[in-house]
């Protein structure tokens, strides 16, 4: 059974999260990253995308993603 978890994102440094997301992307694209690690990192990237999308709905898209 799935449970709902509420997370307080008010202390999230969205700019830092964007930078961290870029590091994950760079690591995924490195030739030296194993297939298994790439799959794990892609899962993490999907979770970050989900959190950003939900936060943008509630907070402010520009605050979460920066100027597009």
N, C-alpha and C positions, 0 to 999 in steps of 0.2 A: 504494500500500500504506500502510495506517495504521500509525503507530508509537505506542507508549505512552511518555508522558513523565511522570516523577515530579516533583512540585513540593513543596518543603518549605514548608508553610504555618504553621510554628511561630512565625514572626515577624509573622504577619498581625494587624493591628489590626482585629478584627471590628466593633467599635463604629464606627470610622472608615469601614469598608467599607459598613456599613448607612447611614451618613449620605451617603456618596458615591452609593449606590444611589438614595436619595431625590432627590438632585440630578438624576440621570439621568432619573428618573420625571417630575420637574417640567419638565425641558427637553423631554421627549417630548410632554408635554401642553400646551406653550405653542403658541398659535396662530401664532406667528412662526417656529416650527421647520419647516423644509422637509420635504417628504415623504421625500426621500432621506436627510436627516439623521435623521429619525425612524426610518427602517428600520435605519440603522447603529446608532443608540442602542438600538433594540429587540434587536438582535443582541448588543450588549454586555450588556444587561440579562439576556438569556437565559444568557449565559456566567456572569455573577455568580450568578444563581440556581443554576446547575449546581454551581459551586464551593462555594457555601454548603450545598447539599444534601449533597454528598459529604463536606464537612468535618463537618457535623452527624452524619453516620453514624460518623465516625471519632473525633471529639473529643467534643463535648457540644452538644446542640441549643441549650441556653440560652446557652452561651458564644458560639455563632455568631449566633443570632437575637435574643438577649436574652430577657427574660421575655415570654412570649406571653399 
